[in-house]
Amino acid sequence: MIGSNAVRAAVYYQTGAPDVFRYEEVPDPACAPDGVLVDVQAISVEGGDVLHRARGEMPSRPHIVGYQCAGVIREVGAQVRNREPGQRVVAVMMHGSHAERVATAANATWLVPDGLDLPRASAVPIAVGTADDCLFEFGRLAAGESVLIQAGAGGVGMAAIQLAKRAGATVLATASSDAKLDRLKQFGLDHGINYRTTDFATATREITNGRGVDLVVDSIGGRTLERSFEAATYRGRIISVGSAGRDDVRPDVSLLRPGNKSLTGVFFGAELAIHHDRVHAMVERHLEDLRAGRLEVIVDRCFPLARAAEAHAYIESRQAFGRVLLVP
């Protein structure tokens, strides 16, 4: 039986493979004066969650990983004026989402529009916000340009395909199978590249008649990021937004110089903290677009929170098409 001041969570005591997870009782989180407590109903497992579980920092032991979830506000802090108990929200945090209840700052939450279900809303802020920033705030993508999106079947990738196509760009993307690439066409993909059977940099050059793309959004890192340099055109822009490939090779940035190409690192969390008003309003628009059918979020599978290890293993198998959720 769970104690009166405790909740269940997927925790781990050391980083490693998915089987480090344990489903245990943990102390009920405390609500800060400027924060909210949220009873979690859906947890979107982010790529960063998987990487942190594998080899990230652990502020405490046991540790509860997780950046993002959606649920219903249970309690608000004394300083909070724009949130109240009973409201449906999607929330982000440094860690802690893999639990039945989470505490976070009130300004790191968004009200979920009426008519939008919490599971799909739970997948919006980080993935769609990151895609938007990679394409437009830092990538400066314009109508008529071309973009290559690495890992098109993932959360950021699928959002980026939709947003880039809506902006009038020609969209190329990589994925691990032809079946995934075929499914991505419904979201605006113009040219798919199976990275398991084709060298994506060579294929990109062939598709663009030797020119290369104006922008590359790379969430893989390592050797793949270095090859992304080659896929970009003269004065092309490359965005580095992750290390999903777990490849510790450091790309040779001198390869950018002959083509006067630029490389920019993007971290959504920093923008949310430093340029909060811009980012918060942007995510709010995407939630409304999702409610109105102008944006799609595909949920591949939902796992019980007690089976967090299976969910993480499924993501690492690269079988997923869209988002993988946990449900307390």
N, C-alpha and C positions, 0 to 999 in steps of 0.2 A: 504494500500500500504506500502511495506517495504521501510524504509528510505535508502538513499544512503550509509550510514555508519552503516548499521544494517543487520543482518541475522536472520533467524528463528531457534529456538532451542526448545527442550523438556527440560523444567526447573522445579524445585520445590523449594518451600520456607521453607519446613520442611520435615523431613524424615517420612516414613510411608508406607502405602499400595500403590499399583500402581497408584491409583487415585490422588496421590499428584501431578502428572505431569500436567504441563500447557504448551501449545504450544504458544510461545511468540516471539516477536522481541527482540533481544539482540544486544549489540554493536558488530561490526565487530572486531574479534580478531586482535591483533597487531603482526607483524612478528618480532621476536627477531633477533639480528645480526647473531646468530649462528643457526637460525631456518628457518622453512618454513611455508607457509600458504597453506593449502590443501582444495580445493573444494571437499566436501565429496560426494561420490556416493553410498557407502555401509557402514553400521555400524554393526559390529558383537557384539551382546549383550552378554557380559561375565557374568559368575556367580558372580564375584565381583561387577559388576555394579548393579545387583539385590540386593545384600547384602548392598551395600553402600546406595542405595535409601531407603532401609528399615530402616537402623539404623547407617549409617556411618557418618563420619565427614563432615561438610559443610564449606569449606574455604570461601564461599561467599553466599550471598542471592540476587537474585536467584542463584541456583547452577545448573551447567550442568554436569551430571555424564557421565562416559564412558571412557574406556581404549583404544579402538582400532577401527580403521576405514580404509577405502581405498578410494582413489580418485585421483585427478589430481592436481599437484602443481600449485598454482596460483602466488606465490611470494617466493623468496629466500632472506635470510638475507645477509648483506654485507660481512660477513666472510665466507659464504658457497661457496665451490668450487666444490663439487661433486654432486650437484643437480641443476636442472634448471626448469624454468616454462614449463609446458606441459607434464612433466614426470608423468607416472602412478606409484603410490606408495601405500604401506600399512604402516600405522603409528600407534605408540603407544604413550600414554601420561598418565599423572596422572589422568586427568579428562578432559571432554570437547567434547567427541566424538559424543554425541547426539545432533548434530547441523549441519547446512548446510556448515559450514566452521570451520576449526580448526587450531590452531597454535601449533606447537611442535618442538622439537629439530631436526635438520637435521639428526643427527646420530641415531635417533629413528625411522627412515624410512627405508624401503627396496624397491628397484625397483621391480615392478611386471613384470615377464618375458612375452615377447610377446607370445600370444596364451593362456594366463591364464586370465580368467575374474576377474574383481574386486570383485564381491560378494564373490566368494570362497576365493580369496586371503585375503579378509578382516578378515577371521576367522583363519588365520594361526599363526601369531607370538606368541600370549600368550598361546593359547590352545596347539598347537603342541610343542612349545618351552618348556612349562611347563611339558608336558608329557615326552619329551626327557630327561630333567633334572631329573625328578623323577625316571625314569627307569635307567638311565645310569650314569649321573654325580654324583648323590647322592645315588641312589639305587643299583648301581654296578651290574645290571642284566647281567647274562652271558648265553650263549647258554646252553641248557639242564636244566636250572633252571625253577622254576614255579613262577607265579605272580598272585595275586588277585587284580583286578582293581575295586574299588568302583565306582558306577554311570557310568557304561560302555556306556550308550547311550548319555552321555553329550559330550561336546567338548573335554575336556581333556581325558575323558575315551575312546572315539572312536579313538582318535589319539594314546593313549597308547596301545590299543589292536593291532593296526596295527604295531606299532614300535616294540612291544614286540614279536609278531609273526615273524616279519622279522628277529629279532635277534636270533631266534631259541628257544624261551621259550615256555613252556606250559602255556596257558592263561586262567584264570578264571575271570569272571566279574559278578557284580550284576547289576540288573535293576529292574524296578517296574512292569514289565509284561513279560509273556512268549513270547508275540508277539515281543517285543523289543529284547529279547534274541535270538530269531530265526533269526531276521534280522542281528544281530551282528555276526553271524557265517560267513557271507560273508567277514567280515573284519579280520578274523583269530581267533575268539573266539572258544576255545576248550570246555569249560564247563561254562554254564550259571546258575546263581542262582537268583531266584525271591525272593527278600528280603521281599516282602509283605506276601508271603506264607511259607517261609522257613527261619530258622535261618542260616544266611550265614556262621557263624563260624563253626557250626556243619557240615554243608554241605561241607565246604572246607576240613575239616578233613576227611570226608567220601570219597570225591573225591580223596584225596591224600593218602588213606589207613592209615589214622591216623597220618600222618607225619606233615601236614601243608605246607604252601607255603614258598618259600625262601624270597619273597618280597610282601608287601602289599602297594598299592598306595591308600591312603584314603583322599578323598576330602570332607568328610561329617563331621567329627569331633565328639565331645561329646561322647555319649554312643557307637556310632558306632565305633569310633576310639578305644575305650577300647576293644570292641569285636574283632577288627582287631588284637590286640595283641594276642588273642587266636588263630586266624587263621594262624599265622606265626609259622614256624617250630623252632626247637632249633637253636639258633643263627640267627634267621630270622631278616630281616630288615623291619621296618615299616616307610613309608613316610607320614607325615601329610602335606597336601597341601591346606587345606581349611576348611570352616565351613558351608558348604551348608545346613546342617541339622538344623542350627540355634539352636543347643542344647548347652546350657551353662554349661553342666556338665563337670567338669574337670576330665579327665581319671586318674586313679590311676596308676602312673608310676611304683610303686613298683611291679606291676604284670609282668613287663618285666624281673625282676631279676632272677627268678627261671629258665627261659629258656635262659638266657644270650642274650636277644634280644635287638635290638637297635631301637631308635626312632629318626628320623631326620625331622626337619621342613624345608620346601622348599618354597621360595618366588622368583618367576621368575624375578620380577622387580629389586631386589637387585643384582642378577647375571648379568642382562643386564647392570646395572650401574657400577658394580665393575669389572666384567670380560667381558667388552663390546665386544671386538674383537672375543672372542670364541663364545659368544652367537649370535652375529650378523651373523657370518659366518654359524652357525648351522641353524638359521632360513632361511637364504638365500638358503641353501641346500634343506630345506623342501619345499620352494616355487617352486624350480625347480622340485622336486619330484612330487609335485602336478600337475605342468604343464605337466610333462612327463607321468602321469598316475601311478606312483609308490606309490602314497598316495592319499587317497580320503577324501574329505570334503563333507558331506551331509548337504544341506540347507533344513531344514524342512519347514520354512515359512518366507516370507518377509512381513513386515508391513510398511506402510508409517510412516515417522518420527512423523507426527502429532498424530499417534495412538501408541505412545511409551507405554502408560499405558496398552494397550491391549497386546503388545508384552511381557512386564514384567509379566503380569498376566498369560499369556500362559506358560511362562517358569516356573513360580511358581506352575502351575497346574501339572507339571511333565508329560505332554502329549508329549513334544517335543522329536523327535528322530533326533539328530544332531543339527545344528546351527539355531538360530533365528536371522534374520537380520532386520535392519531398513533402509529405503531408503528415503532420503530427497526428 
